[in-house]
Amino acid sequence: MSESNIISWFSELNPISLAFLATMFTWFCTALGASFVYFFNSINQKVFNGMLGFAAGIMISASFWSLLLPAIEISEENGNLLPWLPATIGFLVGSLSLFAFHKILPHLHVGFDSNRQEGGKSSWTRSMLLIIAITIHNLPEGLAVGVAFGVLGNGFSPEIFLTAIAVAFGIGIQNIPEGAAVSIPLRREGYSRNKSFYYGQLSGMVEPIGGIIGAALVVSIQSLLPYALGFAAGAMIFVVVEELIPESHSGNETQNSTLGAIIGFTLMMVLDLGMNGIIL
C-alpha cells in the first residue's frame, strides 16, 4: 500500500478514533519500556539521568513545535488581532491546573521515601500515592496527542495528520525510557517484577483517556483549539520543570541529563518538521 493510500485510509477515521489509536501506541511504548524490569534489576544512574533528560527534551520540543506554534498559526488564520493571546491563556491555564493538582492531590514520586509525600495529607497506601503521581505526570501527554488529532476535526489535511503522528511518535519514543524509569526503581525498592511492570505500564495507561478527552473537546468546540493546544503545552512544561528535570539531576551526573535533553529536543524537532517536509 502506497503512502498516499495509507493517509487516505486514515482520513476516513474520525479524529477521536485516531487519537485513541495513537495513544494506545504511546501506552504500548510505555509498557515496552516497563518490560525492561524483567531483564534488569537496577539502572545505572548516568543512564537513568540521561533517559529522564531525553524525555524532558522531547516534551519541551513537542510543546513548542507541535502545540504552541500551531496554536499561534491557527489564531492568525482565524483573523485574531492578538494571535499569541489564546496560546498564552491556554498555556497558563494548563500549567496552573497541573500546579493545583500537585498541591491538592496526595502523591508520591517514584524513588522517593514515604515521608516525602506531596500534596494534601492522606493515609492512602504507598501504591495508591504512586499511581496518583503517575497519573498526574502522564495525563498531559495523552491530552497533547488528543488535541493534535482533534485539529483534524476542522478538516482532514495530510500536513496536520503528519504533525499529529509526529507528536504521538515523539511521545511514544520518550515513553520507552520513561516506562523503564518507573518500573526498574520500583524493583529496586522491593516490588516483584510483575508488580513493578504493572505500575510501570500503568503510567501510560492513562494516556488513551487523556487522548480521547482532548480530541473530543476540540472536535466539539473548534473555537477552543488554540487554547487547548496551549493548555496541553503548559501542562507538559509543568511536568518537565516540576519532575523530569529535578529527577534527572540526581547524583552528580547532571551532564548526561543535559545531553539527553538536547538529543530529545532535536529528535522531536526533526520529527515534526521532517513529517511536514514529506509532503511538501
Stockholm file with secondary structure:
# STOCKHOLM 1.0

chainA/1-280         MSESNIISWFSELNPISLAFLATMFTWFCTALGASFVYFFNSINQKVFNGMLGFAAGIMISASFWSLLLPAIEISEENGNLLPWLPATIGFLVGSLSLFAFHKILPHLHVGFDSNRQEGGKSSWTRSMLLIIAITIHNLPEGLAVGVAFGVLGNGFSPEIFLTAIAVAFGIGIQNIPEGAAVSIPLRREGYSRNKSFYYGQLSGMVEPIGGIIGAALVVSIQSLLPYALGFAAGAMIFVVVEELIPESHSGNETQNSTLGAIIGFTLMMVLDLGMNGIIL
#=GR chainA/1-280 SS CCHHHHHHHHHTSCHHHHHHHHHHHHHHHHHHHHGGGGTCSCCCHHHHHHHHHHHHHHHHHIIIIIIIHHHHHHHHHTTCSSTHHHHHHHHHHHHHHHHHHHHHSCBCCTTCCGGGCBSSCCCCCHHHHHHHHHHHHHHHHHHHHHHHHHGGGGCCCHHHHHHHHHHHHHHHHHHHHHHHHHHHHHHHTTCCHHHHHHHHHHHHHHHHHHHHHHHHHHHHCGGGHHHHHHHHHHHHHHHIIIIIHHHHTCTTCHHHHHHHHHHHHHHHHHHHHHHHHHTC
#=GC SS_cons         CCHHHHHHHHHTSCHHHHHHHHHHHHHHHHHHHHGGGGTCSCCCHHHHHHHHHHHHHHHHHIIIIIIIHHHHHHHHHTTCSSTHHHHHHHHHHHHHHHHHHHHHSCBCCTTCCGGGCBSSCCCCCHHHHHHHHHHHHHHHHHHHHHHHHHGGGGCCCHHHHHHHHHHHHHHHHHHHHHHHHHHHHHHHTTCCHHHHHHHHHHHHHHHHHHHHHHHHHHHHCGGGHHHHHHHHHHHHHHHIIIIIHHHHTCTTCHHHHHHHHHHHHHHHHHHHHHHHHHTC
//
